[in-house]
Amino acid sequence: LTLFSLVNLSSLTNLFEMDQKYWSTTQRWVISAASISLIMSVATCFMQIAMKERFTGKSRMEIGWVVVVLAMWCASLPYLMDDERGFAVAQRNRFVQNANIFFSAWGALATSLMLATSHFEIYYNRFDDHYLYEWVGFSATSLVVLCDTARFFNRNCGNDAEFEAVDEMCNRAAFGIALGAISSVAGISIAWLQVKLMFAQMISLIFLLAWAFGVAYLTFDEGPATAVGSLYFATWLSLIFVLFVAAHAVLSMFHELLGFTPEEETPAPAEEGGTVTKDEVVDTKVGGDDAEEEEVAETA
């Protein structure tokens, strides 16, 4: 998080200094978010070294700092990825024009999200929860798809669409809005609630089919996610996250169809004479000492 925050802050500062001397309100906001994230992450690193016994994942200060940093990046990212502002994404073709700002911002958000999930796991004792991180990641990337397709739809779609290609692109954006909304709500619900593993795997199979179609529908031909940007990466990541969960369910189904059963662990064969107890070890040691004393007496 410290590295991503430093790269993002340095890149933004260089970009804004080259463009103009006086910064706008949006520019000051994204600079402030990166600065606060950098300060808090550096301070936390020093505290982890100096006061390691207090940082157990359950302290209110630690959880509060993680929530603040995560909220800062969630609020800053829409401005950084806005193609009209031209910070990380080009205005005309929606391609990535500043890779350092783009990837460092997403890296900081992903790291903050992992830290928040880790503290949630520790605080609520969810260590035995299967695929917790995958469902949180799936919900986050689906939310990005929802926000980006909604922004694309509001700017480019309407009743005055003149071209058939634009109308087709708007239909695909509407599909992305619906799929992103359903997936984000379902993902965070499964991560928050302790859903049975079998039920979660069945849901993952449904979402696997939906996102396999969604990737093809959104990133090919007239889809709104053909350009390499946040929507493109979020669409593919949503499919990858749900694939991690569904792969185990598909593998279990094939094992059942083929009649495979998990091998049971067999205990190691005992040596002849049975197992040696602690008393026997002591008796052997005492007997050995007596034998040595008798040999010494005979020799004398």
N, C-alpha and C positions, 0 to 999 in steps of 0.2 A: 504493500500500500504506500509506503514511503517513496519507493522508486517511481511508481506510477504517478503519484501526486507531484513529485519533483519534475518529472518529464513534462507533465501536462502544464504545470505552472511556467516552466521555462519556455515551452513552445508558444503558449498564449502571450507571454510577455514579449517575445521576439516578434510575433505576428502583429500585435497591437502597436508596438513602437515603430514598426516599419510603415504602418498604414497612416497613423495620425498621432498627434501629441495629446489630444484630449479624448478621453475614453467615455463611451456612452454608459448608460445605466446597466445595460446587459453585459457589457465588457467588464465593468467593475464587479458585477455579481459572479461571473464565472471565475474571475481572478480571485475573488474572496473565497469562493468554495474550494478551489484548489489550494489556497494558502492555509485555510483552516484545516483541511485534510492533512496537509503536510505537517503542520505544527502538532496536531493531535497524534498523528502516527509516530513522529519522532519522540514526543514526550512519552508515549506508551512504551516504545522500545527501551527508553532509559528506565522507566518504572519496572518493566519486566526484569531488568538486570538488578536494580537496586532493591526492589520490594517484591521479589518473586513469590514469596509466601502469601502475599495478599491478593495476587492475581490468580485466582482459581477458576475463573469463568462464571462465578456466581455473585461477585460484588456488584453493587448497584452502580458504582462509578464506571466500572469497566463496561457494563451493559449499556449504560447511558451514552458513553463515548462512541460505542459501535453504532448505536441507533442514530446519533447525531451525524456521524460521518456518512452513513448510508443515506440518510435523508438529504444531506447536502448534495451528494452525487446524483440522487434521483431527481432533484430539482434543477441541477445544473446541466444534466445530459441533454434534455430536450433543446436547450439553447445551443449547445455545442454541435448537435447533429442537425440543426435546422439549416436546410440548403439556402434559404433566403438570406440568412445572416452571413453565410460563407466562412464560418470558422473552420470546420473540419471537412465539410462537404461542399462541392462546387454548386453554384446556383443554377446553371443551365442543364447539365447532364446528370446531376446528382451522384457523381463519382467522388471518391475520397480524394481530396486535394491536399490535405495535411495529415499524413499518416501518424505522426507523433501525437497530435491532439486526439485523433480518432481512436487509436488503439490504447493510448494511455488512459483516456477517459473510460473506455469500456473495461480495461483491466482494473482500474480503481473501483468501478462499480461491482465487478465480479468478485474482487477480493473482499470488499465490504460486505457483500451478500454472503460469502462463505464464512466470514467472521461472525455475522449475525446468526447464521444457521448453526455454527458450532456452539455459540453461547446458548442458543435455544436448546440444543441437544444436551448440553451440560446442565442447564438450569432445571429443565423438566425431566432429566434422566431418561432420555430417549435413545440410549446407546444401542438398544436392540431393535430399533426401528429400521426396517429395510428400505433402502432407496430414498432416504430423507433428502439428501442433497440433490438427487436427480429430480425429484418432484419440485423442489424449490427452484432449481435452474429451469425446469420446464415451464413453471409458472412465470418466471421472470422474462424469459425469451418470448413467451406467448403474449405477455403484456406489452413488450416492445413492438411485436407485430401488430397488435391492436392499435397502439398509439400512432405508429408510422402510417399504417393504412388509413386510419381515420384522418390524419393530417393530409395525406395525399388526396383522399376523397373530397375533403372540404375545399381544397384549393383548385382541383382540376375537374371536378364533376358537378353536374347541375342540369337544369332543364335546357340550357342553351348549348349542349354538346353538339358540335358541328360534324364531327367525323365519327365514322363507325368504329375505327380503331380506339378512339378515346372512350367511346361508350363501352366497348369490350373491356378496356382497362379498368373502367369504373366498376363494372360488374365483378371483376376479379378482386378489386380493392374491397368491395362490399363483402365478398366471401371471406377475405382476410380479416375484416373487422369481426365478423361473426365467429370464425374459428378461433381467433385470438382471445376474444372475450370468454368463450366457453372453456377454452383450455386453461387460461390464467385462473379462473375461478375454481375449476376442478383441481388443478395442480396444487394451489395453496390450501384448498380444503383437505385434500388427502395428506398433505404435509403437516397440517395443524392437527387434524383428528387422527386418532389411532385406528386406521382402517385395517381390516383383515388383509393379509397378504394376497390371498386368492382373489378377493374382490378388486384390489388395486391392480393386480396383473390383468384381470379381464378388462378393466377400464383402459389399461395401457394398450391392449390389443386394438381396441376401438380407435383410440387416438393415433395409433401407429398407421392404421389405414387412412384416417382422415388427413394426417400430415403428409403421408406419402403422396396423396392426391394434391394436398395444399402446396407442397414444394413444386410439383409440376405445374400447377395452375398459377402460382404467383411468380415463379422465376423463369418461366419459358414464354416465348412469343410476346404477346401483348401484356404480360403480367407487370404489376407495379414494382416488382423486386428484381428486375433484370439487371439493374445497375448495381455495381459492387458498393454496398453501403450498409447501414445499420439494418435495414429491412431484409436485405439479402442474407446477411449473417444470422440474424435472429430466426428467420424461417428455417434455415438449415439446422441451426442449433436446437430448435424445438423438436425437429425430427430425430436428431441424434440423442437427445435426452430421453425421449419416450422410447427410443429403440433400446437403450440400456435396460429399461425396466421390462419391456416386452420380450426381450431376447430370452430371459430366463423362463418366462411362461411358455414361449414357443418350444424351447428345448425340453421342458417338462412334458408338454403334449406329445412330442415325438417319442420321448422315452416310454410314455404310457402306451402309445400305438405299437411300438416295437417290442413291448414287453420287458423293457429294461427296468431293473430295480437297483437302487443304490446299494453298494456293497456295505455290509455290516462289518464293523471292526471286530476282529477276533483277538482274544487275549493271547499274549505271547506264551508259548509252551513252557511249562515249568521244568526245571532241571531235575534230574534224578535225586531222590532223597527229600524232595519237597523244598519249601522255602525255609530259609534259615532265620530264626527269630533272634531277637536281641539277647534273650537269656542264654540261648545256645552259644552265641558269640562270646558272651562273658564266661560261660562254663569252659569253652574251648581255650580261652585265654588263660583262665585259672589253671586248667589242666596242663597246659603247656608250660606254665611257670613251675608247677610242681615237678613235672618231668625233668626240667632243667636242673632243679635243686637236687633231685635224686642222682642225676648223672654226676654232678659236682661232688656229692658225698661219696659215691662209689670210687671216683677218681682219687679222692683224698685218702 
